[in-house]
Amino acid sequence: MTRIQANLVLLLAAAIWGGGFVAQSTAMDTIGPFWFVGLRFAIAALAVLPFAMRETRRMKAAPSRSEFRAFILVGLALFMGATTQQVGLLTTSVTNSSFLTALYVIFVPVIAVTIYRRHPHWVVWPGALMMLVGIYLLSGGAISRLTNGDILSIICAFFWAIQITLAGRYVMQSNRPLALSCTQFAVCAVLSMLIGLLVEPINYQAIASSITEILYVGLVSSGLAFVLQVIGQRYTTAPQAAIFLSSEALFGALFAAIFLQETIPAAGYIGCAIIFAAILLVELVPELSKRRNGRVTADI
């Protein structure tokens, strides 16, 4: 796969995730967040399992214990990101959730400092400031107006950043994108449904009423899009991957306007624009600097 093809695969994943925000929101009318997350990822795990088994046969060896531990770790990050996002949608709009979730682009380099001791490019800090300004405007000009759902969406962005960072690392080490995907889905499903058993009543009518949304996010938004993510990340750079994946914020806002008739004040749209500009700035400037320095070195 060429880098252009990989980036287009990631763009498709982002578009699917953008549509997933709408399905996640409408499903909450009839089903609780933990059961919804559990069922969507259980379906995703079952859908990917045959392909993961075929991948194992092709490689003539099952994943090692260390690889399984790594995949489970990715699953824990996925669980925290998916559940905080889903609970957040109870008290925030699809537009706010999609843009606030995109904050993971800022968190990724911060996590790189913490885990790998790699200091981020200087542009991360003005980018973070732009993000804060964007959030301020998105809240209507008062941070106190941020809902619990907005705050959970920001927390969810942190866990998505961990998931993206770990998934990119372990898929390169193991060369098993399908085994990683299936394992992380299963971990997220089991943990979510266990919590659902404790805090949410089992309501089969609710499941039946939201089955369309569950199947969409389970088979398409989870099963397909997350597999596209880990496959695409094998053939492109992390900065370019983050750019294309973060476009889910734009797709989420677009689909929310079309299907849910969501509107936000003018200041909110300015905030969305600033957030997206910060995302592009944080990812494009380091990449352009790297290319420019490479050309200078080649000339020398």
Summary of the structure (lengths in Angstrom):
residues: 300
radius of gyration: 19.1
end to end distance: 32.2
largest distance: 69.9
contacts: 1112
relative contact order: 0.23
helix: 83%
strand: 0%
